[in-house]
Amino acid sequence: MKAFRYHRPADVAEAVAVLAAEPRAAYLGGGTNLVDLMKLGVQRPDVLVDVTRLPLDTVEGLPDGGLRIGATVRNSDLAAHPVVRRDYPVLARALLAAASGQLRNMATTGGNLLQRTRCVYFQDTGKACNKREPGSGCAALHGQNRDLAVLDWSEQCVATHPSDLAVALAALDTVVEVHEADGPRDIPIADFYRSPGTHPERETTLARGALITAVRLAPLPAARRSTYLKVRDRASFAFAVGSVAAVLDLDGDVVRDVRLAYGAVAHRPWRAYRAEQELRGRPFSPELAARAADAELAEARPLRHNGFKLPLTRAITVRALTELASS
Amino acid sequence: MSTGAVGRAYPRLEGREKVTGTARYAVEYPVDGITYGWAVPSAVVRGRITRVDTSEALASPGVLAVLHHGNAPRLAPGPEPELWLLQEPTVHYRGQYVAVVVATSLEAAREGARLVRIDYDAASHSTVLTDDHPGLYQPDHVNPSYPTDTAEGDFDAGYAAAPVRVDVTYRTPAYHNNPMEPHATTAQWHDGRLLVHDSNQGASSVRATLAELFEVSPESVRVVAEHVGGGFGSKGYAKAAVVLTALAARHVDRPVKLALTRQQIFGPIGYRTPTIQRVRLASDADGRLTAICHDAISQTSTIREFAEQTAVYTRSMYAAPHRRTTHRLVRLDVPTPFWMRAPGECPGAYALESAMDELAIAVGIDPVELRIRNDTEVDPDQGRPFTSRNLVTCLREGAQRFGWADRDPTPRARRDGRWLVGTGVAGSSYPARARPSSARATARPDGSFLVQINATDIGTGARTAIWQVAADALGVPPERVEIHIGDSILPTAPVAGGSMGTASWSWAVIRAAQALREKLRDGGPPTGEVTAEADTADEVGGQPALPRYAYGAHFVEVRVDADTGEVRLNRMLGVFAAGRVVNPTTARSQLIGGMTMGLSMALHEEGLLDERYGDWVNHDLATYHITGCADVESIEAYWLDERDDELNPAGVKGIGEIGIVGAAAAVANAVHHATGVRIRELPIRLDKLIGVSDLA
């Protein structure tokens, strides 16, 4: 593999400065994805800037009742955090549904958001992939695409985002706090990820060299009634073939508020605004939930091998919401 | 067998070294001046290398050499074309190793491999097995030396005349052996002598192959395989890694280590061929089989014929007056398939035991009873009585332990919340064979004994089992016996494969022990070392050719999510009749390991081929799923106390493979019972069952 330099910055400003000065540098969090991709030759940084020892490893309550989660908080620590478990169960469940215990002990909050797709063509330098090598083509579009996108894909890329955590965060109106060369900036998670379009190599709206320092959760009392359902090809240690993060707030049997996000269907964690719109203000029923999912998926364009994701996503939408409604 | 070590649950002798990380595997031996090799796979499927540009690679820091067909040391054209590596510009399949980079560090070798520029003249290719492929042909025989086709009676007439008929076709995908330790070698040449530490299932055969390829005497090659992290058949012979490493070490005149990556083992080290299997069964109204036909199609490569014996299982399992089996092959531009746990029996039993379930439903009788009704004491294929056949006992004991008796056969009739629940059964059998082996036993003046044999422990517990057998044969407590295996300087022994390792090795060890006791007739410890050797070639070769088989029965309870189609196992239970069990601890691991692998075949594993690229795109363990513990809540293996005096001196039948045979069928049959949906193309993944509440 390519030789690289290793740098451990003293603070956030130094980390960002190194990235600004180095055209091919990368931040190293838990390394659970980046190191594999470096071995495979998919990513070839000159410098790794290890941010895991920066003081970004705390979870703190905010005056408004929200929560700030430092970027280097490990997935396993976050999943076990009592406030997360109590106030945002959807988050704890998403984390625990992901990867394995060993990986969760390493993986960080910030790194998790920046995972690369698990599309097999992206991971293999012997095959065409616009995300890995812009202009080389998308082998997945007419290849083995069972695991790939049904929504919002482009001729250039049909990849999905692999993170479970990001799906939960997408449902929670999270703000991603980043530090750029000219200072800190907040990015609402709805604006954080990009559609693949003609530039699938650009996955987020992060400026080059920006460092995620934290994610901030808005206070959302309704999130105490929230869940994450994940379906995968085996019972543990597999990426989702379908997932849903759901928050449901009922007034009697009428949906006062609802937050829904889907995993494994698109290039980004997919906030299901249309489904939410269908649900809000109506008396909840499983049939309503199914109609809401159908509305969200109306514009889906399944690929050759992944049509099953539509009934699957519909089924888990109904299940998640029905469970929340009866809890 | 006076002291009774055999049958006791000893922990593995090397268990402590393994769990503390001190057991050394092939590339973990410290060697002065070591260098690192990295294999370069071909980027085209079929064609010819027109140019190799190594300049950039050689200029990369740490790179010592790039071997390819233009400069690699010459090999003798041996019996195995897959091993004639770096000798010719022809490319036979994608992923074929076409170069090796040697460097002073692993990372430098990997980077160098990226920088090797190879130009190809690519030709069109065919890599997908179909049942109407124009290249289908009838091989001369199937593995290892069975007739390709068999026929008894008149199948067509018998089938046409029967009141109950089943005509079904099953498909299985490519399965990839994924031992935890990849194929890996450390090779060093000293004065024309080759020493390799290699991950394989039989150091004696690897030594013979290396001697032949490198045109040196067998005595100048030493192969050490003290600890091996699994093989599942894929390390049964010398494979590419050891040849590439030895070539590289000779070329750079320094010791070289080379381990294949996980991605690199998907294909070139061998895999279980995809199969297309048509099974036709006919019976009378009571379920007595009158006609059986099993037509199997599988693939091989363009460079070597590998004819999986898929339908051979059907020749001996159940009796019927009219029987036919056929095998057809297609030569595709793919790596040569190879052995994977129970080659032949495993895919074949999936088809036959599934079809038996379909027949039971067609007849309207219980599938356990159907198998009991069609039991036979005489091998339908050989026409001779089985030396022992306890299939029915396994079925009855399994049914009793599992709680089968009150089963309602109606599909889709049990619900537990969102889950549809069902149960399934399948039979299992595997040949009990032995091969010639040699062994040496030495008595020492201190009262201890040394037993030496080039057996291989690929993680099965073989070392411990042979040690137990040796202690009993020597008539001493096992604590007084030391055992050495896994080195070609030890007496020659056959591979750990075909479920015949323990039978073959024990035979030789027992004979050596007996010969030693003969020499020590006066009793007490000798004044100097006394040694006796044995070679069982004559005795094994002279054994009458009788039908010898182990048997088993699988029982499975599944639940299927009515909405998502997810399948989970509540219970998996197997009962086996496999002769004497030497060590209950390691035997149980072998049996539940085989069962788990069968479950994995049923629900998870599938090599996904991309015809455009001609290779399997899900070539890592994140995308090629293997069953995890959470997929099955309870898994139990039991065995009968079976005695068969026609086997071998240790009375064992072998347990490495019987656990996988039939297991996938039991799972598939349970899925049908739960859902009413018959999936005949493995794996049974949720996309085939989604919305099952609306199906069937």
HADDOCK unambig.tbl for C-alpha pairs under 7 A between the chains (distance, minus, plus):
assign (segid A and resid 1 and name CA) (segid B and resid 107 and name CA) 4.85 0.50 0.50
assign (segid A and resid 1 and name CA) (segid B and resid 108 and name CA) 6.39 0.50 0.50
assign (segid A and resid 1 and name CA) (segid B and resid 110 and name CA) 5.11 0.50 0.50
assign (segid A and resid 1 and name CA) (segid B and resid 111 and name CA) 4.33 0.50 0.50
assign (segid A and resid 2 and name CA) (segid B and resid 111 and name CA) 5.68 0.50 0.50
assign (segid A and resid 120 and name CA) (segid B and resid 617 and name CA) 6.19 0.50 0.50
assign (segid A and resid 120 and name CA) (segid B and resid 618 and name CA) 6.20 0.50 0.50
assign (segid A and resid 126 and name CA) (segid B and resid 43 and name CA) 6.91 0.50 0.50
assign (segid A and resid 143 and name CA) (segid B and resid 610 and name CA) 6.40 0.50 0.50
assign (segid A and resid 144 and name CA) (segid B and resid 610 and name CA) 6.68 0.50 0.50
assign (segid A and resid 233 and name CA) (segid B and resid 685 and name CA) 6.81 0.50 0.50
assign (segid A and resid 234 and name CA) (segid B and resid 627 and name CA) 6.67 0.50 0.50
assign (segid A and resid 234 and name CA) (segid B and resid 631 and name CA) 6.47 0.50 0.50
assign (segid A and resid 235 and name CA) (segid B and resid 630 and name CA) 5.48 0.50 0.50
assign (segid A and resid 235 and name CA) (segid B and resid 631 and name CA) 5.23 0.50 0.50
assign (segid A and resid 236 and name CA) (segid B and resid 628 and name CA) 6.71 0.50 0.50
assign (segid A and resid 236 and name CA) (segid B and resid 630 and name CA) 6.21 0.50 0.50
assign (segid A and resid 238 and name CA) (segid B and resid 622 and name CA) 6.81 0.50 0.50
assign (segid A and resid 308 and name CA) (segid B and resid 687 and name CA) 5.62 0.50 0.50
assign (segid A and resid 312 and name CA) (segid B and resid 564 and name CA) 5.72 0.50 0.50
assign (segid A and resid 312 and name CA) (segid B and resid 690 and name CA) 6.99 0.50 0.50
assign (segid A and resid 315 and name CA) (segid B and resid 563 and name CA) 6.03 0.50 0.50
assign (segid A and resid 315 and name CA) (segid B and resid 564 and name CA) 6.55 0.50 0.50
